[in-house]
């Protein structure tokens, strides 16, 4: 769901149809996931068979992301290496440590704590690009940060899980790295290369890619809810509170960190959105695959919550004048 515009905060341009589709995504996405999750809880049987295809849904999500990228998006790394580098460091430093803080302060049970650690250790979510666009942030920086953090995830996510969760449960770091390479790295690179060789054809279908990503995330979240309905009811308030506090810490500390590093205001807004908005579908799927059903819950909750808070953040920031730095 990477989005670029023809404003000064963006890198490359995109069609009005693609921009409208992206804006629609951030409003429709949480409603679709929330409604589908309620339906999966009330009538789980039709959704349970989807559980066997979660890995493929993840690959579709990441392949769609790859299709939205172009090689010039990565030129931002060379043009602003310090800014991009610090942004990615914030992503992989603030959220894992914030997850640890929330888990300890709230005294979460080990399974849910592991799920929150995983949510904090996955790369930034692609909807952060849309949120950056809506809040008048630096969209080119957002796309680059999402891309770089995603490509680093087969290394960074297992390393952080080994650091954070090894006292709570056994962590298969090698297995996680290989799964992330299969479900994240290869599909993203494949989509990027397809976009490079068939740019005109891929550009023609770009407006529908956000919808494809939404359906893919639904394919990850809905069977998780269907399979773990009783657990969600039993621990719902605790999980929602933990995910919300973790998310808000990402917004506040991400913005403050960027401000301390003297980023322009548009860059501060972008880093705030990037750091706080995690790849929730990936966290939910990895939690179910490598740990316990409870470990999948923070990611499932975040798939809804992150987009609601993102819409609120964008609305608030749009009301604040963007001063020229």
C-alpha positions in Angstrom: 0.0 0.0 0.0 2.9 2.4 -0.6 1.6 5.7 -1.7 3.4 8.7 -3.3 1.9 12.0 -4.4 3.0 14.9 -6.5 3.5 17.1 -3.4 6.8 18.3 -2.1 6.8 15.6 0.5 6.9 12.8 -1.9 9.3 11.2 -4.3 7.6 9.9 -7.3 4.1 10.8 -8.5 1.0 8.7 -8.8 -2.4 8.8 -10.4 -5.4 10.4 -8.8 -7.2 7.1 -8.9 -4.3 5.5 -6.9 -4.3 8.3 -4.3 -8.0 8.0 -3.9 -7.7 4.2 -3.5 -5.1 4.7 -0.8 -7.1 7.3 1.1 -10.1 5.0 1.0 -8.0 2.1 2.3 -7.2 3.8 5.6 -10.9 4.4 6.3 -12.3 1.1 4.9 -9.6 -1.2 6.2 -10.4 -1.1 10.0 -14.1 -1.4 9.3 -13.6 -4.4 7.1 -11.2 -6.1 9.6 -13.5 -5.3 12.5 -16.7 -6.5 10.8 -14.9 -9.7 9.5 -13.5 -10.4 12.9 -16.9 -10.2 14.6 -18.4 -12.5 12.0 -15.5 -14.9 12.4 -16.1 -15.0 16.1 -19.9 -15.5 15.8 -19.7 -18.0 12.9 -16.2 -19.5 12.9 -16.8 -22.6 10.8 -16.5 -20.9 7.3 -13.3 -19.2 8.3 -11.4 -22.1 9.9 -10.2 -23.7 6.6 -8.5 -20.4 5.8 -6.0 -21.1 8.5 -4.1 -23.5 6.3 -3.4 -20.7 3.8 -2.1 -18.0 6.1 1.4 -18.2 4.7 0.1 -17.7 1.2 -2.0 -14.7 2.3 1.2 -13.2 3.8 3.0 -13.8 0.5 0.2 -12.0 -1.4 0.3 -9.0 1.0 4.1 -8.7 0.6 4.0 -9.3 -3.2 1.4 -6.5 -3.5 3.7 -4.3 -1.5 6.6 -5.1 -3.8 4.4 -4.1 -6.8 4.0 -0.7 -5.4 7.7 -0.1 -5.1 10.1 1.2 -7.7 13.9 1.4 -7.8 13.8 5.2 -7.4 12.1 4.7 -4.0 15.3 3.2 -2.8 17.3 6.1 -4.1 16.2 8.0 -1.0 18.6 5.8 0.9 21.5 7.3 -1.0 20.1 10.8 -1.0 19.3 10.9 2.7 21.2 8.0 4.3 21.3 9.5 7.8 17.6 10.3 7.9 16.5 6.9 6.5 19.0 5.1 8.7 17.9 6.8 11.9 14.3 6.2 11.0 14.9 2.4 10.6 16.9 2.4 13.8 14.0 4.0 15.6 11.7 1.4 14.1 13.7 -1.6 15.4 14.7 0.0 18.7 11.7 1.9 20.1 9.0 -0.7 19.4 10.7 -3.9 20.8 11.8 -2.0 23.9 8.3 -0.4 24.3 6.8 -3.9 24.0 9.1 -5.1 26.8 8.1 -2.1 29.0 4.4 -2.6 28.4 4.6 -6.3 29.1 6.5 -5.8 32.4 4.4 -2.9 33.7 1.1 -4.7 32.9 2.5 -8.1 34.0 1.1 -9.8 30.9 1.0 -13.6 30.9 3.9 -15.1 29.0 2.0 -16.1 25.8 0.5 -12.6 25.3 3.8 -11.0 26.2 5.5 -13.0 23.5 2.8 -11.9 21.0 3.5 -8.2 22.0 7.2 -8.7 21.6 6.6 -10.1 18.1 4.4 -7.2 17.3 7.2 -4.8 18.3 9.8 -6.7 16.4 8.2 -7.0 13.0 8.8 -4.3 10.3 6.6 -1.3 9.7 3.2 -1.8 8.2 2.5 -0.7 4.7 -0.6 1.3 5.8 1.9 3.7 7.4 2.6 5.1 3.9 -1.1 6.1 3.6 -1.1 7.6 7.1 2.0 9.6 6.2 0.3 10.9 3.1 -2.8 11.9 5.0 -0.9 13.7 7.8 1.1 15.7 5.3 4.3 13.8 6.1 7.3 12.9 3.9 5.8 10.1 1.9 9.1 9.3 0.1 10.8 8.8 3.4 7.8 6.6 4.6 8.0 4.3 1.5 11.8 4.0 1.9 11.6 3.2 5.7 8.9 0.6 5.1 10.9 -1.0 2.3 14.2 -1.1 4.2 12.7 -2.3 7.5 10.8 -5.0 5.6 14.0 -6.2 3.8 15.8 -6.3 7.2 13.0 -8.3 8.9 14.4 -11.8 8.3 17.4 -10.8 10.5 16.0 -8.2 12.9 12.8 -9.9 13.9 14.4 -13.3 15.0 17.2 -11.5 16.7 14.8 -9.4 18.8 12.7 -12.4 19.6 15.7 -14.3 20.8 16.6 -11.3 23.0 13.1 -10.6 24.4 11.3 -13.9 24.5 13.9 -16.5 25.3 13.1 -16.4 29.0 9.4 -16.8 28.2 9.5 -19.6 25.6 11.7 -21.4 23.2 12.4 -19.3 20.1 13.3 -20.9 16.7 15.3 -18.1 15.4 16.5 -19.9 12.3 13.0 -21.1 11.4 11.7 -17.6 11.8 14.4 -16.2 9.6 13.7 -18.7 6.9 9.9 -18.2 7.1 10.3 -14.4 6.9 12.6 -14.8 3.9 10.0 -16.9 2.2 6.9 -14.9 3.1 8.4 -11.4 3.1 11.8 -11.0 1.3 11.2 -13.1 -1.8 7.7 -11.8 -2.5 8.7 -8.2 -2.0 11.7 -8.5 -4.3 9.6 -10.5 -6.8 7.0 -7.7 -6.9 9.7 -5.0 -7.2 11.3 -6.8 -10.2 7.9 -7.3 -11.9 7.2 -3.6 -11.5 10.6 -2.8 -13.0 10.2 -4.9 -16.1 6.4 -4.4 -16.6 5.9 -0.9 -15.1 3.1 0.2 -17.4 1.1 -3.0 -16.9 1.6 -2.9 -13.1 0.8 0.8 -12.9 -2.6 0.1 -14.6 -3.6 -2.2 -11.7 -2.0 -0.1 -8.9 -5.4 1.3 -7.7 -6.6 -2.2 -6.7 -3.4 -3.2 -4.8 -4.6 -1.7 -1.5 -7.7 -3.8 -1.8 -5.7 -6.9 -2.4 -3.6 -6.2 0.7 -6.8 -5.7 2.8 -8.2 -9.0 1.6 -4.8 -10.7 2.4 -4.7 -9.3 5.9 -8.3 -10.5 6.4 -7.2 -13.9 5.3 -4.6 -13.9 8.1 -6.7 -12.3 10.9 -10.2 -13.9 10.3 -9.1 -17.6 10.8 -7.0 -16.5 13.8 -10.1 -15.0 15.4 -12.3 -18.0 14.4 -9.9 -20.4 16.0 -9.3 -18.4 19.2 -12.6 -16.8 19.9 -12.8 -17.9 23.5 -9.2 -16.7 24.2 -10.0 -13.3 22.7 -13.1 -12.9 24.9 -11.1 -14.0 28.0 -8.2 -11.7 27.4 -9.7 -9.1 25.1 -9.5 -6.0 27.4 -5.9 -6.8 28.5 -4.7 -7.4 24.9 -6.4 -4.3 23.5 -5.0 -2.1 26.3 -1.5 -3.5 25.8 -1.6 -3.0 22.0 -3.0 0.5 22.4 -0.4 1.7 24.9 2.4 0.1 22.8 1.0 1.9 19.7 0.8 5.3 21.4 4.3 4.9 22.8 5.5 4.4 19.2 3.8 7.7 18.1 5.1 9.8 21.0 8.6 8.4 21.2 9.0 8.2 17.4 8.0 11.8 17.0 10.2 13.0 19.9 13.2 11.0 18.6 12.9 12.5 15.2 12.5 16.0 16.6 15.6 15.5 18.8 17.5 14.5 15.7 16.3 17.8 14.0 14.2 16.1 11.3 11.9 18.5 9.4 8.4 18.6 10.7 7.1 16.4 7.8 9.8 13.9 8.6 8.9 13.9 12.3 5.3 13.0 11.4 6.5 10.3 9.1 8.8 8.7 11.6 6.0 8.8 14.2 3.6 7.0 11.8 6.2 4.5 10.6 7.5 3.6 14.1 4.0 3.1 15.6 2.4 1.2 12.7 3.6 -2.4 12.6 3.0 -5.2 10.1 0.2 -6.6 12.3 -0.9 -9.4 9.9 2.7 -10.7 9.9 2.9 -10.6 13.7 -0.4 -12.5 14.0 0.7 -15.1 11.5 4.1 -15.6 13.0 2.7 -15.8 16.5 0.3 -18.6 15.5 3.0 -20.4 13.6 5.9 -20.3 16.0 4.3 -19.9 19.4 0.8 -20.2 20.8 -2.8 -19.1 19.8 -2.6 -16.4 22.4 0.6 -15.0 20.9 -1.3 -14.3 17.7 -3.8 -12.1 19.5 -1.8 -8.8 19.8 -1.2 -8.9 16.0 -4.9 -9.6 15.3 -6.0 -6.7 17.5 -3.3 -4.4 16.1 -4.6 -5.0 12.5 -7.7 -3.1 13.5 -6.4 -0.7 16.2 -3.3 0.6 14.3 -5.5 1.8 11.5 -8.0 3.5 13.8 -5.3 5.3 15.7 -3.6 6.1 12.4 -6.7 7.7 11.0 -7.0 9.8 14.2 -3.3 10.8 14.1 -3.7 11.9 10.4 -6.8 13.9 11.2 -5.1 15.7 14.1 -1.9 16.4 12.2 -3.8 17.7 9.2 -5.3 20.3 11.4 -1.8 21.5 12.5 -0.1 23.8 9.9 3.0 22.3 8.4 5.6 25.0 8.8 8.4 25.2 6.3 11.7 24.2 7.9 
